[in-house]
Amino acid sequence: PPENKRAHKNLDEDIPGKGPLAEDSVFIGPLKTSNIKSAKMGVEDEYVDPNPLGKFLKSVSYIINAPVIWFRETIVVPNRPQYYWYHRKFRRVTTIDECYTDDIVCCTEAEEQFKRDKRIDAGVVNILRNRMEECNYYERPDHNRKCVKVTEDYNEAANNYFIKYGDLGAYGDVVDCYMKQKHRMIWERRHGKVGTGMRPREEWGKGTEE
């Protein structure tokens, strides 16, 4: 619109060779974005809203935010010590299958590591579940087509979580989890994948080499 061109002409008129139709400017609809510094304003060129109400609201926002930003950048940040925050990374310790039964320290470390891994795995499953639910909510009625990937990711993660931690109860510890995995491995060696039923004793181990 002519109003936008006049506004940008006022911003760029003091820069030699630069006008509202400069080569390094890009028009997106009525907006114009440019990386040219205005010699008059000392800031990057911005879109000037021709609406008086928009100008008023922007002025009010500037009056409220400018003192706060100035105080933080000139007073708070320079006089505050800089801290570096990282997620704590625990060193991996010996797992329970490598601990002696009378080694209390080894068993305790393995138990604490098991609890941390369980919380992390539960968090991953929760994030994937939220992604699936949000996709199903926002993409309806096309969620069956657009949410296939997030649904498959969640189902796989939930299945793996149940394989490792399922049916342990509220007080299941690392020993119970290890025994559960051992029993599952023995079952699959004898009868194949869980859920396919039991095989006669003479067929144990057949077709389960993979």
Disulfide bonds with the S-S distance in Angstrom:
Cys99-Cys106 1.87
Cys135-Cys147 1.92
